[in-house]
Structures are given as structure tokens and as C-alpha cells.
């Protein structure tokens, strides 16, 4: 009788990895839509419609089996943790939308993608999950790769935007915190409940600044707002499912797949050059991610 190799990752790890990569593709798409619309809408509108459109997508899912199912989804004993996750996510979202409008798409995504390398540190301090020496090396390599990309000027005539980079790093810390919060919530909360609370609370919070800074919407942006909401909702569900299946320490670095997606979208949509520094930085972060999913001591 054959037995599974101790070095073989469990099916839940692989499924979690696939869900996370698919989620990052959705998030890269959201970033591209936000960057494109930022020239025609202010950030308060973008944040509100990103959340509101995602909520519209989620409501039919919540009520798909009637009122009883909806009540079961909403009922929770961990409201404070849901609110904490929503507030952290909202602050990060406002900052990230500013970064998207200011930096190249690839740099913006890379700045946000510092979060997976911060996740193990927060997971260690909060969730008491062990960080071994190999994971620490991978984190260091990942930070080096991110620095190569972030510290490269978009063009010789355009200086580095230090404020945008500082805001991006702050966003990364908040995003890492929300991902660990998701891991904490999945002990008792289903994925749909976690995403519904975040989207619902974020929609309510972002309504007030949107009304204060309201400006008329152009008709042609409405379909793109819908696309943004659909991608955001699907991405949130996939990400939440991913971290329910596997620890963020084990699969969190796969979030760097969004860097590849962003580079491709940026090159096609904005003619952003794929430079040597981008390639070098990407190689470093992908290699760092590869370390984390292939080492036997992480499984």
C-alpha cells in the first residue's frame, strides 16, 4: 500500500494557491480599471463605487436560498474583528487608489505587494505561526526584489515620488494586517460572511466622503464601474477562500503573481516599459515565492 510522501503538499495547499493566484489576477484587473478611471473620477467616488458595485454582486449570492440563508450569513459573534478588518482595508484602499493614480501600474502593484512579505511577521506576532530560517531568507530576497522595482524612476525626467512610496508602504502594512485578520476569522466564519461584512461596512464608510466630493459621472464609465465591482467581489471571495484553505505564511507570497499580471496590463494599456530592473526585481520576488512553496518544512 502506497503512502503519500511527507514532502508532498496537501490538496488544500494547492487549492489555496490556485485560489490566491486567481484572486490576484482579479485584483490586478481592478487596479487597471482604477488607474484608467482616476483621470475622470475622484478617489472618493472610485472607492465608493468599487465597494458598492461589489456589494451589488454579493447581495444576490447572500439571498440565493432565501431570507433564512441571508440571516445565517449575517449572523456573527465576531463583529469587532469584522469591523477592524473593514477599517484597515478601507484606509489601505484610499491610500492604494492614490498610489495607483500616481505611480506606474507595476510599481503600484509592487508597492502593495510588499504585504505578503509582511504577513509572516504579523502572523508570527499575532497568530503565533512559526517563521523558520528559510522563510526569513525568502522574505529578505522578496524585499530586495521589491526595492529594485520601486526605486527605479519611471523616466529620467520624472523623479521618484517619495510621498507615494511612503503611503504605499503604509498600505502594505494594513493589507498584511487584513490578510492575517482573515486567517483569524476563518476559524469560525465562512468566506461569504467575511467578504459581505467587509464590502457592506466599506460601502457605508465610503458613502460620506463620496457625497462630499461628488462630481457628475460620465456615462461611459458606468460599465467599467460594474466590471470593477465584479472583479473585486470575485477576488475577495477567492482570497478569503485561499487563506481559509492554507496559512498566509505558506501561500501569502504567491500574491506576487499580480506583479506579472500588472506588468502585462501596464505594457498593453499604458505602454509602460518592461525594463531590466523590472525583470530583475520580478525574478527575485518570484524566486522568493518559489522558495516558500517548494520547501518541505513549510508543508
C-alpha positions as a LaTeX table, in Angstrom:
\begin{tabular}{lrrr}
\hline
Residue & $x$ (\AA) & $y$ (\AA) & $z$ (\AA) \\
\hline
Unk1 & 0.00 & 0.00 & 0.00 \\
Unk2 & 1.43 & 3.35 & $-1.04$ \\
Unk3 & 1.59 & 6.31 & 1.26 \\
Unk4 & 1.78 & 10.00 & 0.47 \\
Unk5 & 5.25 & 11.48 & 0.56 \\
Unk6 & 5.81 & 13.76 & 3.56 \\
Unk7 & 7.23 & 16.33 & 1.16 \\
Unk8 & 4.06 & 16.41 & $-0.95$ \\
Unk9 & 1.86 & 19.45 & $-0.27$ \\
Unk10 & $-1.69$ & 18.63 & 0.81 \\
Unk11 & $-4.52$ & 19.21 & $-1.69$ \\
Unk12 & $-5.81$ & 22.12 & 0.40 \\
Unk13 & $-2.46$ & 23.90 & 0.00 \\
Unk14 & $-2.56$ & 23.54 & $-3.78$ \\
Unk15 & $-6.20$ & 24.64 & $-3.99$ \\
Unk16 & $-5.47$ & 27.61 & $-1.75$ \\
Unk17 & $-2.55$ & 28.57 & $-4.01$ \\
Unk18 & $-4.72$ & 28.40 & $-7.14$ \\
Unk19 & $-7.44$ & 30.49 & $-5.48$ \\
Unk20 & $-4.91$ & 33.12 & $-4.44$ \\
Unk21 & $-3.37$ & 33.40 & $-7.91$ \\
Unk22 & $-6.84$ & 33.78 & $-9.45$ \\
Unk23 & $-7.69$ & 36.42 & $-6.83$ \\
Unk24 & $-4.55$ & 38.38 & $-7.69$ \\
Unk25 & $-5.48$ & 38.34 & $-11.38$ \\
Unk26 & $-8.81$ & 39.90 & $-10.40$ \\
Unk27 & $-7.08$ & 42.50 & $-8.21$ \\
Unk28 & $-4.66$ & 43.43 & $-11.00$ \\
Unk29 & $-7.72$ & 43.97 & $-13.19$ \\
Unk30 & $-9.29$ & 46.19 & $-10.52$ \\
Unk31 & $-6.06$ & 48.18 & $-10.31$ \\
Unk32 & $-6.04$ & 48.70 & $-14.07$ \\
Unk33 & $-9.66$ & 49.90 & $-14.08$ \\
Unk34 & $-9.00$ & 52.27 & $-11.16$ \\
Unk35 & $-5.92$ & 53.71 & $-12.87$ \\
Unk36 & $-7.86$ & 54.24 & $-16.09$ \\
Unk37 & $-10.82$ & 55.88 & $-14.33$ \\
Unk38 & $-8.71$ & 58.04 & $-11.99$ \\
Unk39 & $-8.34$ & 60.63 & $-14.76$ \\
Unk40 & $-12.14$ & 61.06 & $-14.92$ \\
Unk41 & $-13.30$ & 60.41 & $-11.34$ \\
Unk42 & $-12.02$ & 61.46 & $-7.93$ \\
Unk43 & $-10.74$ & 58.86 & $-5.47$ \\
Unk44 & $-13.70$ & 59.10 & $-3.11$ \\
Unk45 & $-16.03$ & 58.12 & $-5.96$ \\
Unk46 & $-13.76$ & 55.30 & $-7.08$ \\
Unk47 & $-13.55$ & 53.84 & $-3.57$ \\
Unk48 & $-17.31$ & 54.05 & $-3.03$ \\
Unk49 & $-18.27$ & 52.54 & $-6.38$ \\
Unk50 & $-15.64$ & 49.84 & $-6.05$ \\
Unk51 & $-17.30$ & 48.74 & $-2.81$ \\
Unk52 & $-20.91$ & 49.45 & $-3.76$ \\
Unk53 & $-20.71$ & 47.58 & $-7.06$ \\
Unk54 & $-19.11$ & 44.60 & $-5.31$ \\
Unk55 & $-21.92$ & 44.70 & $-2.75$ \\
Unk56 & $-24.50$ & 44.61 & $-5.54$ \\
Unk57 & $-22.81$ & 41.47 & $-6.86$ \\
Unk58 & $-22.77$ & 39.84 & $-3.40$ \\
Unk59 & $-26.37$ & 40.53 & $-2.33$ \\
Unk60 & $-27.98$ & 38.01 & $-4.76$ \\
Unk61 & $-25.46$ & 35.40 & $-3.56$ \\
Unk62 & $-26.38$ & 36.08 & 0.06 \\
Unk63 & $-30.12$ & 35.77 & $-0.70$ \\
Unk64 & $-29.82$ & 32.89 & $-3.17$ \\
Unk65 & $-31.56$ & 30.47 & $-0.77$ \\
Unk66 & $-33.97$ & 32.94 & 0.74 \\
Unk67 & $-34.13$ & 35.10 & 3.84 \\
Unk68 & $-33.06$ & 32.28 & 6.13 \\
Unk69 & $-29.78$ & 31.90 & 4.27 \\
Unk70 & $-29.21$ & 35.66 & 4.39 \\
Unk71 & $-29.75$ & 35.74 & 8.16 \\
Unk72 & $-27.32$ & 32.83 & 8.57 \\
Unk73 & $-24.70$ & 34.70 & 6.52 \\
Unk74 & $-25.05$ & 37.92 & 8.51 \\
Unk75 & $-25.22$ & 36.40 & 11.99 \\
Unk76 & $-21.84$ & 36.63 & 13.71 \\
Unk77 & $-20.30$ & 36.73 & 17.15 \\
Unk78 & $-17.11$ & 38.38 & 15.88 \\
Unk79 & $-18.43$ & 41.76 & 14.81 \\
Unk80 & $-15.49$ & 43.69 & 16.30 \\
Unk81 & $-12.98$ & 41.68 & 14.27 \\
Unk82 & $-15.04$ & 42.20 & 11.11 \\
Unk83 & $-15.10$ & 45.95 & 11.77 \\
Unk84 & $-11.37$ & 46.01 & 12.46 \\
Unk85 & $-10.70$ & 44.26 & 9.15 \\
Unk86 & $-13.05$ & 46.65 & 7.31 \\
Unk87 & $-11.46$ & 49.81 & 8.73 \\
Unk88 & $-7.91$ & 48.61 & 7.98 \\
Unk89 & $-8.96$ & 47.63 & 4.48 \\
Unk90 & $-10.68$ & 50.94 & 3.83 \\
Unk91 & $-7.72$ & 53.07 & 4.90 \\
Unk92 & $-5.47$ & 50.89 & 2.75 \\
Unk93 & $-7.85$ & 51.24 & $-0.20$ \\
Unk94 & $-7.87$ & 55.04 & $-0.12$ \\
Unk95 & $-4.10$ & 55.08 & 0.01 \\
Unk96 & $-3.72$ & 52.47 & $-2.71$ \\
Unk97 & $-6.03$ & 54.31 & $-5.11$ \\
Unk98 & $-3.86$ & 57.40 & $-4.65$ \\
Unk99 & $-0.77$ & 55.31 & $-5.39$ \\
Unk100 & $-2.39$ & 53.82 & $-8.49$ \\
Unk101 & $-3.08$ & 57.29 & $-9.85$ \\
Unk102 & 0.47 & 58.48 & $-9.08$ \\
Unk103 & 2.86 & 55.59 & $-9.90$ \\
Unk104 & 3.01 & 53.20 & $-12.83$ \\
Unk105 & 0.65 & 50.23 & $-12.57$ \\
Unk106 & 3.52 & 47.82 & $-11.98$ \\
Unk107 & 5.09 & 49.99 & $-9.28$ \\
Unk108 & 1.76 & 50.49 & $-7.58$ \\
Unk109 & 1.04 & 46.77 & $-7.51$ \\
Unk110 & 4.57 & 46.02 & $-6.33$ \\
Unk111 & 4.26 & 48.57 & $-3.54$ \\
Unk112 & 1.05 & 46.93 & $-2.38$ \\
Unk113 & 2.60 & 43.50 & $-2.81$ \\
Unk114 & 5.02 & 44.24 & $-0.01$ \\
Unk115 & 2.15 & 42.93 & 2.12 \\
Unk116 & 2.85 & 39.20 & 1.58 \\
Unk117 & 6.35 & 39.66 & 2.97 \\
Unk118 & 4.93 & 41.45 & 5.99 \\
Unk119 & 2.24 & 38.81 & 6.55 \\
Unk120 & 4.59 & 36.22 & 8.13 \\
Unk121 & 5.85 & 38.82 & 10.61 \\
Unk122 & 2.32 & 39.78 & 11.67 \\
Unk123 & 1.24 & 36.13 & 11.63 \\
Unk124 & 4.13 & 35.33 & 13.97 \\
Unk125 & 3.29 & 38.14 & 16.39 \\
Unk126 & $-0.49$ & 37.71 & 16.30 \\
Unk127 & $-1.31$ & 34.15 & 15.17 \\
Unk128 & 1.81 & 32.58 & 16.72 \\
Unk129 & 2.75 & 30.91 & 13.42 \\
Unk130 & 6.38 & 29.88 & 13.19 \\
Unk131 & 8.82 & 31.55 & 10.79 \\
Unk132 & 11.77 & 29.30 & 10.01 \\
Unk133 & 15.12 & 30.45 & 8.65 \\
Unk134 & 14.31 & 29.55 & 5.03 \\
Unk135 & 11.14 & 31.62 & 5.11 \\
Unk136 & 13.11 & 34.52 & 6.59 \\
Unk137 & 15.60 & 34.29 & 3.71 \\
Unk138 & 12.74 & 34.29 & 1.19 \\
Unk139 & 11.25 & 37.38 & 2.83 \\
Unk140 & 14.61 & 39.18 & 2.59 \\
Unk141 & 15.01 & 38.28 & $-1.08$ \\
Unk142 & 11.46 & 39.45 & $-1.77$ \\
Unk143 & 12.09 & 42.82 & $-0.16$ \\
Unk144 & 15.24 & 43.23 & $-2.26$ \\
Unk145 & 13.31 & 42.49 & $-5.43$ \\
Unk146 & 10.58 & 44.94 & $-4.46$ \\
Unk147 & 13.17 & 47.65 & $-3.77$ \\
Unk148 & 14.73 & 47.19 & $-7.22$ \\
Unk149 & 11.36 & 47.90 & $-8.84$ \\
Unk150 & 10.11 & 50.62 & $-6.51$ \\
Unk151 & 13.30 & 52.68 & $-6.53$ \\
Unk152 & 13.52 & 52.75 & $-10.33$ \\
Unk153 & 12.39 & 56.09 & $-11.76$ \\
Unk154 & 9.56 & 55.83 & $-14.34$ \\
Unk155 & 11.67 & 58.00 & $-16.65$ \\
Unk156 & 14.84 & 60.06 & $-16.49$ \\
Unk157 & 12.82 & 63.28 & $-16.41$ \\
Unk158 & 10.46 & 62.07 & $-13.68$ \\
Unk159 & 11.78 & 61.91 & $-10.09$ \\
Unk160 & 10.74 & 59.31 & $-7.54$ \\
Unk161 & 7.57 & 60.22 & $-5.69$ \\
Unk162 & 8.69 & 59.64 & $-2.10$ \\
Unk163 & 5.29 & 60.51 & $-0.63$ \\
Unk164 & 3.52 & 57.97 & $-2.84$ \\
Unk165 & 6.09 & 55.31 & $-1.90$ \\
Unk166 & 5.65 & 56.06 & 1.82 \\
Unk167 & 1.87 & 55.83 & 1.51 \\
Unk168 & 2.26 & 52.58 & $-0.41$ \\
Unk169 & 4.37 & 51.04 & 2.37 \\
Unk170 & 1.76 & 52.06 & 4.93 \\
Unk171 & $-0.91$ & 50.45 & 2.77 \\
Unk172 & 1.16 & 47.27 & 2.60 \\
Unk173 & 1.26 & 47.01 & 6.40 \\
Unk174 & $-2.51$ & 47.50 & 6.59 \\
Unk175 & $-3.15$ & 44.93 & 3.86 \\
Unk176 & $-0.92$ & 42.41 & 5.63 \\
Unk177 & $-2.93$ & 43.04 & 8.78 \\
Unk178 & $-6.22$ & 42.44 & 6.96 \\
Unk179 & $-4.93$ & 39.16 & 5.50 \\
Unk180 & $-3.98$ & 37.92 & 8.95 \\
Unk181 & $-7.38$ & 39.08 & 10.20 \\
Unk182 & $-8.97$ & 36.94 & 7.51 \\
Unk183 & $-6.95$ & 33.98 & 8.74 \\
Unk184 & $-8.17$ & 34.66 & 12.29 \\
Unk185 & $-11.80$ & 34.99 & 11.16 \\
Unk186 & $-11.78$ & 31.77 & 9.15 \\
Unk187 & $-11.60$ & 29.82 & 12.42 \\
Unk188 & $-15.36$ & 30.30 & 12.67 \\
Unk189 & $-16.55$ & 32.50 & 9.79 \\
Unk190 & $-17.39$ & 31.31 & 6.23 \\
Unk191 & $-15.82$ & 33.14 & 3.30 \\
Unk192 & $-19.07$ & 34.76 & 2.17 \\
Unk193 & $-19.73$ & 36.29 & 5.59 \\
Unk194 & $-16.22$ & 37.75 & 5.79 \\
Unk195 & $-16.46$ & 39.33 & 2.34 \\
Unk196 & $-20.02$ & 40.55 & 2.89 \\
Unk197 & $-19.15$ & 42.35 & 6.12 \\
Unk198 & $-16.08$ & 43.98 & 4.60 \\
Unk199 & $-17.93$ & 45.11 & 1.48 \\
Unk200 & $-21.01$ & 46.29 & 3.39 \\
Unk201 & $-19.10$ & 48.26 & 6.02 \\
Unk202 & $-16.72$ & 49.69 & 3.41 \\
Unk203 & $-19.66$ & 50.85 & 1.29 \\
Unk204 & $-21.25$ & 52.67 & 4.24 \\
Unk205 & $-17.97$ & 54.26 & 5.37 \\
Unk206 & $-17.05$ & 55.46 & 1.86 \\
Unk207 & $-20.52$ & 56.93 & 1.17 \\
Unk208 & $-19.98$ & 60.13 & 3.19 \\
Unk209 & $-16.72$ & 61.36 & 1.55 \\
Unk210 & $-18.13$ & 60.40 & $-1.85$ \\
Unk211 & $-21.16$ & 62.64 & $-1.30$ \\
Unk212 & $-18.99$ & 65.49 & $-0.01$ \\
Unk213 & $-16.71$ & 65.40 & $-3.07$ \\
Unk214 & $-19.34$ & 64.35 & $-5.61$ \\
Unk215 & $-18.90$ & 65.20 & $-9.27$ \\
Unk216 & $-21.13$ & 64.14 & $-12.20$ \\
Unk217 & $-20.37$ & 60.76 & $-13.73$ \\
Unk218 & $-19.67$ & 60.35 & $-17.42$ \\
Unk219 & $-21.94$ & 57.73 & $-18.99$ \\
Unk220 & $-19.14$ & 55.64 & $-20.47$ \\
Unk221 & $-17.53$ & 54.99 & $-17.07$ \\
Unk222 & $-20.57$ & 53.13 & $-15.68$ \\
Unk223 & $-19.86$ & 49.76 & $-17.40$ \\
Unk224 & $-16.28$ & 49.92 & $-16.11$ \\
Unk225 & $-17.52$ & 50.55 & $-12.58$ \\
Unk226 & $-19.58$ & 47.36 & $-12.89$ \\
Unk227 & $-16.55$ & 45.44 & $-14.16$ \\
Unk228 & $-14.52$ & 46.78 & $-11.23$ \\
Unk229 & $-17.15$ & 45.63 & $-8.75$ \\
Unk230 & $-17.46$ & 42.15 & $-10.23$ \\
Unk231 & $-13.69$ & 41.64 & $-10.25$ \\
Unk232 & $-13.38$ & 42.99 & $-6.71$ \\
Unk233 & $-16.12$ & 40.70 & $-5.37$ \\
Unk234 & $-14.72$ & 37.60 & $-7.07$ \\
Unk235 & $-11.20$ & 38.48 & $-5.96$ \\
Unk236 & $-12.28$ & 38.96 & $-2.35$ \\
Unk237 & $-14.12$ & 35.62 & $-2.31$ \\
Unk238 & $-11.16$ & 33.80 & $-3.84$ \\
Unk239 & $-8.64$ & 35.42 & $-1.49$ \\
Unk240 & $-10.76$ & 34.66 & 1.56 \\
Unk241 & $-11.16$ & 31.06 & 0.43 \\
Unk242 & $-7.42$ & 30.79 & $-0.20$ \\
Unk243 & $-6.49$ & 31.83 & 3.34 \\
Unk244 & $-9.18$ & 29.53 & 4.75 \\
Unk245 & $-7.51$ & 26.61 & 2.96 \\
Unk246 & $-3.91$ & 27.48 & 3.80 \\
Unk247 & $-1.92$ & 29.63 & 6.18 \\
Unk248 & $-0.78$ & 33.03 & 4.87 \\
Unk249 & 2.75 & 32.03 & 5.87 \\
Unk250 & 2.60 & 29.16 & 3.37 \\
Unk251 & 0.88 & 30.77 & 0.35 \\
Unk252 & 0.98 & 34.53 & 1.02 \\
Unk253 & 3.99 & 35.14 & $-1.22$ \\
Unk254 & 2.01 & 33.84 & $-4.21$ \\
Unk255 & 0.27 & 37.20 & $-4.14$ \\
Unk256 & 3.26 & 38.35 & $-6.19$ \\
Unk257 & 1.65 & 36.76 & $-9.23$ \\
Unk258 & $-0.24$ & 40.05 & $-9.53$ \\
Unk259 & 3.07 & 41.70 & $-10.42$ \\
Unk260 & 3.25 & 39.67 & $-13.63$ \\
Unk261 & $-0.35$ & 40.46 & $-14.45$ \\
Unk262 & 0.23 & 44.18 & $-13.75$ \\
Unk263 & 3.35 & 44.32 & $-15.93$ \\
Unk264 & 1.47 & 42.79 & $-18.86$ \\
Unk265 & $-1.57$ & 45.04 & $-18.42$ \\
Unk266 & 0.61 & 48.13 & $-17.93$ \\
Unk267 & 2.62 & 47.40 & $-21.08$ \\
Unk268 & $-0.53$ & 46.91 & $-23.15$ \\
Unk269 & $-2.70$ & 49.64 & $-21.67$ \\
Unk270 & $-0.21$ & 52.40 & $-20.84$ \\
Unk271 & 2.90 & 51.42 & $-22.82$ \\
Unk272 & 4.80 & 51.11 & $-19.54$ \\
Unk273 & 8.24 & 49.70 & $-20.41$ \\
Unk274 & 9.28 & 46.29 & $-19.15$ \\
Unk275 & 12.76 & 47.34 & $-18.04$ \\
Unk276 & 15.76 & 45.34 & $-16.88$ \\
Unk277 & 15.11 & 46.43 & $-13.29$ \\
Unk278 & 11.52 & 45.22 & $-13.56$ \\
Unk279 & 12.68 & 41.85 & $-14.86$ \\
Unk280 & 15.40 & 41.55 & $-12.21$ \\
Unk281 & 13.06 & 42.53 & $-9.41$ \\
Unk282 & 10.39 & 40.15 & $-10.68$ \\
Unk283 & 12.88 & 37.28 & $-10.86$ \\
Unk284 & 13.89 & 37.91 & $-7.26$ \\
Unk285 & 10.35 & 38.04 & $-5.90$ \\
Unk286 & 9.19 & 35.04 & $-7.94$ \\
Unk287 & 12.21 & 33.08 & $-6.76$ \\
Unk288 & 11.39 & 34.09 & $-3.18$ \\
Unk289 & 7.80 & 32.91 & $-3.66$ \\
Unk290 & 9.04 & 29.69 & $-5.19$ \\
Unk291 & 11.18 & 29.06 & $-2.10$ \\
Unk292 & 8.16 & 29.20 & 0.14 \\
Unk293 & 6.02 & 26.71 & $-1.79$ \\
Unk294 & 8.72 & 24.13 & $-2.56$ \\
Unk295 & 10.43 & 23.77 & 0.80 \\
Unk296 & 9.30 & 20.66 & 2.68 \\
Unk297 & 9.43 & 22.37 & 6.07 \\
Unk298 & 6.55 & 24.68 & 5.09 \\
Unk299 & 4.12 & 21.84 & 4.48 \\
\hline
\end{tabular}
